[in-house]
């Protein structure tokens, strides 16, 4: 299972709550929480929505940096 390590860090840097992020991407707060603790992994489409909402790349969400550079 891939752990979405940096959702929480990116979310907090923007000053968003889990509920606010969930509302932005059409998910529940519980789902965002599960992604942040690694008990659940988003599919690619959902991960892309989260990355866009947080203004970061998918690489940043999964790995903590933009590895494509």
C-alpha positions in Angstrom: 0.0 0.0 0.0 1.3 3.4 -0.9 1.2 5.9 1.9 0.2 9.4 1.0 2.8 10.9 3.3 2.5 14.6 2.6 -1.2 15.3 2.3 -1.4 16.5 6.0 1.7 18.6 5.7 0.5 20.3 2.5 -3.0 20.7 3.8 -1.7 22.3 7.0 0.6 24.6 5.1 -2.5 26.0 3.4 -4.3 26.3 6.7 -7.0 23.9 5.6 -8.9 21.5 7.9 -9.5 17.9 6.8 -13.2 18.9 6.3 -12.3 21.8 4.1 -10.1 19.7 1.9 -12.7 16.9 1.8 -15.3 19.5 0.6 -12.9 20.7 -2.1 -12.4 17.3 -3.6 -15.8 15.7 -2.9 -14.8 13.3 -0.2 -15.6 12.8 3.5 -13.4 14.1 6.3 -12.9 10.5 7.4 -11.5 9.5 4.0 -9.0 12.4 4.1 -8.0 11.2 7.6 -7.5 7.7 6.4 -5.3 8.9 3.5 -3.2 11.0 6.0 -2.6 8.1 8.3 -1.9 5.6 5.5 -4.8 3.2 6.2 -6.2 3.9 2.8 -4.8 5.0 -0.6 -6.6 7.2 -3.1 -6.9 6.1 -6.7 -5.1 8.2 -9.3 -8.0 10.4 -10.1 -8.7 11.2 -6.5 -5.0 11.8 -5.8 -4.8 14.2 -8.7 -7.8 16.1 -7.3 -6.2 16.3 -3.9 -2.9 17.5 -5.4 -4.7 20.2 -7.4 -6.6 21.4 -4.4 -3.3 21.6 -2.4 -1.5 23.3 -5.4 1.2 20.6 -5.5 2.4 17.8 -7.8 1.4 14.2 -7.4 5.1 13.5 -6.7 4.9 15.9 -3.8 1.8 14.2 -2.3 3.3 10.7 -2.5 7.1 11.4 -2.1 7.4 14.8 -0.5 9.2 16.4 -3.4 8.8 16.8 -7.2 10.9 13.9 -8.4 10.1 14.5 -12.0 12.6 17.4 -12.2 
